[in-house]
Amino acid sequence: MNRISATTLESYRLFLTEDWMDYDRLAAQLGGEREETDAMRRGSSLHQILEVPQKKRAVCFGSGTYTHLGFVWDAAEVDAIASEGINEIKAEYPITPDTILVAKADNIHGLAVTDYKTTTGSFSADKYLASVQWKIYCLAFDAQQFTYRVLEIKDGDIQHIKAEHALTCRPYPGMKEEIAILTADFITFCQEHGFTQAITPRKPA
């Protein structure tokens, strides 16, 4: 049985379509080397703050501003973007009889999935629409819609959320088949290049 995360399959798609995801960078990721940039740490910081119920955040991260992973956030701005529903839910989807795709949603509310993204640059809808992440999440959670909430961040001593963009995607006929083709191609790539650990379930510790 193969087991592949949605983020790993998206990295492979980027390798096929984007100049910046070259073979060496993909190989490092598939080999278990985690690249940790400031952008990734900033995103992790905000995600982990949002996982904590609002009434408990002051205890965990401070009052007036939230401090986590070396980043300081305006507390009122963070609290204002909270969503209804439940946070950090994992689901598995059998894309074929011998392959499972794994997804972890930032937020689930009914049949809607929300994913938070942070950027210090400009918003590009095409970038997110091209991703396989939202398609896998729609399949895994049987969702009728997936919304990217993209937060533009003003970097500084305090991280400020200067703008928010919501991009809603919906499943379409043939989506599962597209993902199945990409998944099969990725499995072949891993087998031919010695990255079987990227498609093999982890053994219990």
MIMISE-100010 format. One record per residue (C-alpha): x, y, z; residue in one letter; residue number from 1. Coordinates in steps of 0.1 Angstrom, whole numbers, plus 2048, in hexadecimal, padded with zeros to 3 digits. Layout:
# MIMISE-100010
c1  c2  c3  nulo  keti
X  Y  Z  A  NUM .
...
# end
This chain:
# MIMISE-100010
c1  c2  c3  nulo  keti
800  800  800  M  1 .
80D  822  7F6  N  2 .
807  840  80C  R  3 .
80D  863  7FF  I  4 .
807  885  80F  S  5 .
7F5  8A0  7FB  A  6 .
812  8B8  801  T  7 .
82B  89F  7F3  T  8 .
816  89A  7D4  L  9 .
814  8C0  7D0  E  10 .
839  8C2  7D2  S  11 .
83C  8A9  7B6  Y  12 .
824  8BD  7A1  R  13 .
839  8DC  7A7  L  14 .
858  8C9  79C  F  15 .
846  8C1  77B  L  16 .
83A  8E4  775  T  17 .
84F  8FE  788  E  18 .
873  908  783  D  19 .
87A  90E  7A8  W  20 .
872  8EB  7B3  M  21 .
890  8DA  7A3  D  22 .
89A  8B5  7A7  Y  23 .
8B2  8BB  7C4  D  24 .
898  8CE  7D8  R  25 .
87E  8B3  7D2  L  26 .
896  897  7D9  A  27 .
89F  8A7  7FB  A  28 .
87A  8A9  804  Q  29 .
873  886  7F9  L  30 .
891  87A  80C  G  31 .
884  889  82C  G  32 .
899  8A9  82E  E  33 .
881  8C4  838  R  34 .
88A  8E7  82A  E  35 .
87F  901  843  E  36 .
87E  924  836  T  37 .
873  944  848  D  38 .
853  942  833  A  39 .
84C  91E  83F  M  40 .
853  927  864  R  41 .
83C  946  861  R  42 .
820  930  853  G  43 .
825  915  86E  S  44 .
825  930  888  S  45 .
803  93E  87D  L  46 .
7F4  91B  877  H  47 .
7FD  90F  89A  Q  48 .
7EF  92E  8AA  I  49 .
7CE  92A  898  L  50 .
7CC  906  8A3  E  51 .
7C9  912  8C7  V  52 .
7A6  91E  8D2  P  53 .
7A4  944  8D3  Q  54 .
79D  945  8F8  K  55 .
7BD  931  900  K  56 .
7D5  944  8E9  R  57 .
7DE  95F  902  A  58 .
7EA  944  91A  V  59 .
7FE  932  8FF  C  60 .
80C  94F  8EB  F  61 .
808  96F  8FF  G  62 .
7EF  98C  901  S  63 .
7EC  9A8  8E7  G  64 .
805  996  8D1  T  65 .
80A  971  8CB  Y  66 .
82E  964  8CA  T  67 .
836  942  8BB  H  68 .
854  933  8A9  L  69 .
866  954  8A9  G  70 .
849  968  89A  F  71 .
834  983  8AB  V  72 .
810  988  89E  W  73 .
7F6  9A2  8A4  D  74 .
7DD  98E  8BA  A  75 .
7BE  9A1  8AE  A  76 .
7C7  99B  88A  E  77 .
7CC  976  88F  V  78 .
7AC  972  8A3  D  79 .
798  983  888  A  80 .
7A0  968  86E  I  81 .
793  94B  883  A  82 .
77B  932  872  S  83 .
75E  91E  87E  E  84 .
761  8F8  87E  G  85 .
77E  8E2  88A  I  86 .
7A3  8E5  884  N  87 .
7BF  8CE  879  E  88 .
7AB  8AF  86D  I  89 .
7BD  893  85A  K  90 .
7AC  87D  840  A  91 .
7B7  861  828  E  92 .
7AA  85B  805  Y  93 .
7B0  83A  7F1  P  94 .
7B8  848  7CF  I  95 .
7BE  825  7C2  T  96 .
7BA  803  7D4  P  97 .
7DF  803  7DE  D  98 .
7E5  829  7E3  T  99 .
7D9  840  7FF  I  100 .
7DC  866  7FD  L  101 .
7DE  877  81F  V  102 .
7D1  89A  825  A  103 .
7D1  8B1  844  K  104 .
7B8  8CE  843  A  105 .
7BD  8EE  856  D  106 .
798  8F2  85C  N  107 .
778  8DE  854  I  108 .
755  8EC  857  H  109 .
73A  8D6  849  G  110 .
743  8CD  825  L  111 .
75C  8EA  822  A  112 .
781  8E9  827  V  113 .
797  907  82E  T  114 .
7BC  90A  82B  D  115 .
7D1  927  837  Y  116 .
7EE  934  823  K  117 .
806  951  82C  T  118 .
81A  966  813  T  119 .
82F  985  815  T  120 .
82B  989  7EF  G  121 .
80D  98F  7D9  S  122 .
7EF  978  7D6  F  123 .
7ED  962  7B6  S  124 .
7CD  94E  7B2  A  125 .
7DC  93A  796  D  126 .
7F7  92C  7AD  K  127 .
7DD  91E  7C5  Y  128 .
7C5  912  7AA  L  129 .
7E1  8FD  79A  A  130 .
7E8  8EA  7BA  S  131 .
7DE  8C6  7BF  V  132 .
7DA  8CC  7E4  Q  133 .
7B7  8DA  7E3  W  134 .
7AC  8BE  7CB  K  135 .
7B9  8A3  7E2  I  136 .
7A9  8B3  800  Y  137 .
787  8B5  7EF  C  138 .
789  890  7E8  L  139 .
796  886  80A  A  140 .
77C  89A  81E  F  141 .
760  896  804  D  142 .
75F  8BC  804  A  143 .
749  8D1  7EE  Q  144 .
761  8EE  7EF  Q  145 .
784  8F6  7FA  F  146 .
78E  91A  802  T  147 .
7B2  927  804  Y  148 .
7B3  944  81C  R  149 .
7D3  955  811  V  150 .
7E0  96F  82A  L  151 .
7F8  98A  81F  E  152 .
811  991  83A  I  153 .
824  9B1  841  K  154 .
845  9A4  850  D  155 .
855  9B7  86C  G  156 .
85A  9B6  892  D  157 .
835  9AE  893  I  158 .
825  999  877  Q  159 .
806  9AC  86A  H  160 .
7EB  99D  854  I  161 .
7E7  9B9  83B  K  162 .
7CF  9A7  823  A  163 .
7BB  987  81F  E  164 .
7B1  975  7FF  H  165 .
798  959  7FD  A  166 .
799  942  7E0  L  167 .
77E  926  7DE  T  168 .
783  907  7C9  C  169 .
76A  8EC  7C2  R  170 .
76D  8C8  7B6  P  171 .
766  8C0  791  Y  172 .
760  8A2  77B  P  173 .
781  88F  774  G  174 .
794  89E  791  M  175 .
799  87C  7A2  K  176 .
7A6  86D  781  E  177 .
7BF  88A  77D  E  178 .
7CC  884  7A0  I  179 .
7CF  85F  79B  A  180 .
7E4  864  77C  I  181 .
7FB  87C  78E  L  182 .
7FE  864  7AB  T  183 .
807  847  795  A  184 .
822  85C  784  D  185 .
830  866  7A6  F  186 .
831  842  7B2  I  187 .
845  838  793  T  188 .
85C  856  798  F  189 .
863  84C  7BC  C  190 .
86A  828  7B3  Q  191 .
881  831  796  E  192 .
895  84B  7AA  H  193 .
897  838  7CB  G  194 .
87E  84D  7DF  F  195 .
868  831  7EB  T  196 .
868  83F  80E  Q  197 .
852  85B  801  A  198 .
836  843  7F8  I  199 .
83B  829  813  T  200 .
826  82A  833  P  201 .
83B  832  852  R  202 .
840  816  86B  K  203 .
833  81C  88E  P  204 .
84E  828  8A6  A  205 .
# end
